[in-house]
Each structure stands twice: as C-alpha cells, then as structure tokens.
Amino acid sequence: MRIAAVIAEYNPFHKGHAYLLEQVKKQGGADAVVCIMSGSFTQRGELALLDKWRRASLALCGGADLVVELPFLYAAAPAEYFALGGVGLAQRMGCVDMLAFGSECGQLELLEQAAEALLKSPAERLRAHMKEGLSYPEAAAQIAGKAADSPNNLLGITYLMAMQKLGADIQPFTVKRAGAGYHDAQPQACMSAAGIRKALAEGVLQREQAPEQTYQMLMEAQKQGSLSDMRRLDKVVLGILRREGVRPDAAYLSEGLENRIMRAARSCKSTKDLIHLVKTKRYPYTRIARMLVHVLMGTTAGQMKEALYRGPGYIRVLGFNETGKNLLRTMKQTAQVPIIVKSTAQGKLSAYAQEQLLMDIRAQNFLALAREAEEYTVAGEDYTTSPIVIPSNTRGIYA
C-alpha cells in the first residue's frame, strides 16, 4: 500500500482541497491518504470555524482515508514550526511514503531549489531582512527567489526544509493549485477558505461556491449557533492581560513587545483593536494574533522549545473510513509514538505527551466557549466525542 500524507487546516474544506486529494491518488499513485489536520486553532492565530470532528468528516467525504490531529503547539505556530510538526508526525507514523501539497507553480524541482537556497543561507541573513521591515515571505524571496513569494509555494518549501532537517525518508509530491488563490476572497465558483469564511460572515455564500457537504454543514452550524468566532473570546484575552499581564516566559515574546501589548490592553475593547495598535512592520498582524492565542492558552517558551526538540508525542485519530481503518492496523505496527483514539487513554502516554494532549483539549474548550448558542459552549468534548467513521463509498461527492 502506497501511503500519502497531507498537512492541512481545512478551515473550511473547499473544492481545491478535494482536487488535491484526488490528484494525490491519480497522479501520485497513492492507495491511501492520511490528513494531518490542525485542531481548534489555525496558524494565523484564529479559531477554526467548525470543530475538528466536523472538519474531519468533510475531509473524509472529500477523499481522505484517515484524519489525525496536528497538536496545538505546532498548529498555532509560524510556518517553520507548523511544517516541523506536520512532517514530524508523518515521519513517526512509520508507514508514510509521500508528502503531498499544493503549490502555485506545481514544479517540485523549482521548490526544491528554493528550499536548498534557504537551508544554505545563514539564518542571520533572513533575520536581517525581516528587521528591515520585510515580511517572512518577502525576506525568503530575497534569498530563494520569486518561488518563495507565493503562499502555497512558500509553505511547500517549508515542508521540504523540514523534511531535510528531520531526515525524513518521505518522497515529496506537489500538485498545481486549482481555483482561487490562498488569500483571494473574491466570489467565484471555486472559492478559497478565506473566501468562504468572508462570504459566510456577510451572508452571501452561494451553494455552488463550496463543496455541497461543506455548504450544508456551514449553513446548519450557522443556524444552530455552533460556529466559533474568535471575537467571543475578546474579554477573556483582555481579562488575562489586565489581571496577569504578559508572563516573562510567554511563547513568542520579543523584548519590549509586552509593554506595547499591556499599554494597548488597558484601553482597547477588542483584540482586533489591540493588534492594530501593537503591530509594526517587524511584528505583523498575524504574529501578534498568534501570540495572543498563546497568552490565552498559557503556552510558555519552554514548552515550545521542548515541542520542537522532541516532536509530536502521539497520533490522535479524528476520523477514518474502511481504507483508513486498515491503514490504522498497519500504523499500529509501524508507529513510533502511541496512537490515541479517545482522550480517556491519556494515562498511557508519557508526561510530555500528556501535556501536549491537554493543550489540545484546552484549545477545544476555548473553541466551544466561542460559539454563539449556549448549549454548544460546554467543555470536555474531547472526552465525549468518538472519531468520525465514514463508509468508503461516501467519497467523491465533491466532484
């Protein structure tokens, strides 16, 4: 069995995601695809619209065979750490042959050349460009060329770099991105995740702009009040800042930044206003938003350092179909870390892995708190929700 891994957020799952999974099997020759998916928070420092189980079910209906959770510490992290966590988890499954990802260029050789250029370049050079006010993509493009200046290209390059750093014996495979660009929120037939989120918020999302089951699930969740919204946690974040300040060992804290954040926290009424007051060329919006998520979660710099040094401590199953069930049987023989089907099994984990899992559980509790309807704000869903099981014949409905 040829097994491919895909690292994703699916916030939400769209037609381009389904196209990638289809091409991984058609072009890449994969017999099974395991999706390593972010849980409750995304890389940009936002909550996922839908919880991880509903997003896993959409991925399974769209062509995935097995969906596992990328632990919070890697999911809500800069691209480099996001990639190290995702690739590290694929590596620890012990049976993954191929890592597949979308890219704007669709040319693996070009991306490999860019990754090599960045790996060979001194880290000080990249930091120097960023201190000049360039964003990470702009700074990377100064070193690696134009290929690094496109969102999916750059993420693919980061995956390739992570594979080199970890010595992962996994073959990379890229598919040229189809449909809207990563940041393109304009209405069209094949909408990006950002476009779907924007249209949904404005009440103008059309059925044909998203996969049918994604559309149905979003409409149902919106009607029942179970969509999450980071703005509903504003007072929680501001309350933590006003009561405790920014702890000196907070993750992603840079010297002097805590003073800017605390000054803003005293007067701002929302985290969005706070971020706009604090952000600079050196500290862009996404970086501040991500840091506030870690303030909310209580993440320390020490926890992040250990997570990057030791890697993911477990494989958390969110859903599977019949092919995925067979893949899990194989993985139980090859995996280098424990496979967790229910959070109640955390007692079997090491202290390090238990701490990682508890962070995932805490993140889901915050996602629940950010829902509109009170009946969906109860904590502890990780202990009561079983993995999603989808019949294999359900796939293909996104075509």
GITA-V898585 format. One record per pair of residues at least 4 apart in sequence whose ideal C-beta (glycine too) atoms are under 6 Angstrom apart, sorted by the first residue. I is the first residue (numbers start at 1). J is the second residue. D is the distance in Angstrom with one decimal. If there is no record, write none. Layout:
BEGIN
I:J:D
I:J:D
END
This chain:
BEGIN
1:31:4.6
1:32:6.0
2:29:5.7
2:30:5.3
2:31:4.9
2:97:5.3
3:32:5.1
3:95:5.5
3:96:5.2
3:97:5.4
4:24:5.0
4:28:5.9
4:30:3.8
4:33:5.0
4:98:4.3
4:100:5.0
5:34:5.2
5:36:6.0
5:90:4.0
5:96:4.7
5:99:5.2
6:35:5.0
6:100:5.3
7:36:4.8
7:86:3.6
8:35:5.7
8:37:5.4
9:38:4.5
9:42:5.1
10:37:5.8
10:55:4.7
10:59:5.6
11:42:5.6
11:48:4.8
11:49:6.0
11:193:5.3
12:49:5.8
12:196:5.9
12:214:5.3
13:17:5.1
13:58:4.0
13:59:5.7
13:62:5.6
13:214:5.3
14:191:6.0
14:193:5.7
14:196:6.0
14:210:6.0
15:179:5.9
15:190:4.7
15:211:5.7
16:178:5.3
16:179:4.3
18:62:4.2
18:63:5.8
18:398:3.8
19:178:4.7
20:102:5.1
20:175:5.3
21:33:5.7
21:63:3.3
22:63:5.7
23:27:4.8
23:175:4.5
24:28:4.5
24:30:5.0
24:33:5.7
24:100:4.4
25:30:5.0
28:98:6.0
28:100:5.9
28:173:4.8
32:65:4.6
32:323:5.1
32:327:5.0
33:64:5.3
33:65:5.4
34:66:4.3
35:59:5.2
35:64:4.4
35:67:4.7
36:68:5.8
36:70:5.1
36:86:5.0
36:89:5.3
37:67:5.5
38:42:5.6
38:70:5.2
38:75:3.8
39:52:4.7
39:69:4.8
39:72:6.0
39:75:5.9
39:360:5.4
39:363:5.9
40:48:6.0
40:363:3.9
40:364:4.9
40:367:4.1
41:75:6.0
41:76:4.2
41:293:5.6
41:363:5.6
42:46:5.0
42:48:6.0
43:82:5.3
44:286:5.1
45:289:3.2
45:290:3.6
45:293:4.8
46:230:5.4
47:228:4.5
47:230:4.8
47:367:5.4
47:370:5.6
49:227:5.4
50:54:4.4
50:55:5.1
52:318:5.6
53:385:5.5
53:388:5.5
56:67:4.0
56:318:4.0
56:319:3.8
56:388:5.2
57:388:4.5
58:213:5.9
58:214:5.6
59:64:4.2
59:67:5.2
60:64:5.2
60:319:5.4
60:321:5.7
60:390:4.2
61:213:5.3
61:394:5.4
61:397:5.7
62:398:4.6
63:395:5.4
65:321:5.5
65:323:4.2
65:324:4.0
66:320:4.6
66:324:3.4
66:327:5.2
67:318:4.6
67:319:4.7
68:315:5.4
68:316:5.8
68:317:5.7
69:316:4.2
69:318:5.5
70:74:5.5
70:75:4.7
70:85:5.8
70:86:5.7
71:312:5.6
71:356:5.0
71:360:5.8
72:76:5.9
72:359:4.7
72:360:5.2
72:363:4.7
73:307:4.3
74:81:5.9
74:82:5.8
74:85:2.3
76:290:6.0
76:293:5.2
77:81:3.7
77:82:5.1
79:158:4.7
80:158:5.9
83:87:5.8
83:158:4.2
83:159:5.0
83:162:4.0
84:88:5.7
84:162:4.8
87:162:4.2
87:163:5.5
87:166:5.9
87:168:5.7
88:166:6.0
88:311:4.2
88:312:5.5
89:312:4.6
90:96:4.6
90:99:6.0
91:166:5.9
91:168:4.6
92:336:4.4
92:337:5.0
93:331:5.5
93:335:5.6
94:334:3.2
94:335:5.3
94:336:5.6
95:330:5.4
95:331:5.8
95:334:4.4
96:170:5.6
98:171:4.8
98:173:5.1
99:170:5.0
99:172:5.5
100:173:4.6
101:156:4.8
101:159:5.8
101:174:5.7
102:152:5.2
102:175:5.4
102:177:4.4
103:152:4.9
103:153:5.0
103:156:4.6
103:174:4.7
104:150:4.1
104:152:5.4
104:153:5.1
104:177:5.5
105:110:5.6
105:153:5.7
106:176:2.8
108:174:5.0
110:147:5.2
111:156:5.1
111:157:5.3
112:160:5.9
114:144:3.8
114:147:4.6
114:148:5.2
114:157:4.9
115:157:4.8
115:160:3.9
115:161:4.9
117:143:5.8
117:144:4.4
118:143:5.8
118:144:5.0
119:161:5.8
121:125:5.2
121:143:4.8
126:139:5.4
129:134:4.8
129:139:3.6
129:142:5.2
130:134:5.7
130:139:4.9
133:281:3.6
134:138:4.0
134:139:4.4
137:149:5.7
137:154:5.4
140:144:5.5
140:148:4.1
141:148:4.6
141:149:3.9
144:148:4.1
147:153:5.2
148:154:5.2
148:157:5.8
151:182:3.9
152:177:5.4
152:182:5.7
156:174:5.8
160:172:5.9
163:168:4.4
179:190:3.0
180:184:4.1
180:188:5.8
180:190:6.0
180:191:5.6
180:192:4.0
180:195:5.6
183:194:6.0
184:192:5.2
185:194:4.9
185:195:4.3
185:198:4.4
191:195:3.9
191:196:4.9
191:209:4.5
196:210:5.4
199:204:5.1
199:205:4.0
200:205:4.8
200:218:5.8
207:215:5.2
210:214:4.5
210:215:4.5
211:398:4.3
221:226:4.7
221:227:4.9
222:227:5.5
225:372:3.8
225:373:3.0
226:371:5.3
226:376:4.4
228:367:4.9
228:370:4.3
228:371:5.5
229:370:5.6
232:370:4.2
233:237:5.8
233:370:5.2
234:270:4.9
234:271:5.1
235:239:5.7
237:271:5.3
237:292:5.6
237:296:5.3
238:265:5.8
240:244:5.7
241:265:4.0
242:265:5.9
245:262:5.7
246:250:5.3
246:258:3.9
246:261:5.7
249:300:4.8
249:301:5.4
251:294:4.3
251:299:4.2
251:301:5.2
251:304:4.8
252:291:4.6
260:278:4.9
261:278:5.6
264:268:5.2
264:274:4.5
264:277:4.3
264:278:5.4
268:273:4.3
268:274:4.2
271:292:5.8
275:279:5.7
275:285:5.6
275:288:4.7
275:289:5.7
278:288:5.3
279:283:5.8
279:284:5.9
279:285:5.1
279:288:5.4
283:287:5.4
283:288:5.9
294:299:4.0
299:303:5.6
306:310:5.7
313:337:5.9
313:352:5.4
313:353:3.0
313:356:5.0
314:337:5.3
314:338:5.0
314:340:5.1
314:349:5.9
314:353:4.9
315:339:4.7
316:340:4.8
317:341:5.0
317:387:4.9
318:387:5.8
319:387:5.1
319:388:3.3
320:324:3.0
320:325:5.4
321:390:4.7
321:392:4.6
322:392:4.4
323:392:5.9
331:335:5.0
335:339:5.7
338:349:5.9
340:345:5.4
343:382:4.3
343:383:5.3
346:354:5.3
346:357:5.3
349:353:3.8
349:354:4.7
361:382:4.5
364:381:5.7
364:382:5.4
365:379:4.2
368:377:5.2
369:377:5.4
371:376:4.3
371:377:5.5
381:385:5.0
390:394:5.1
END
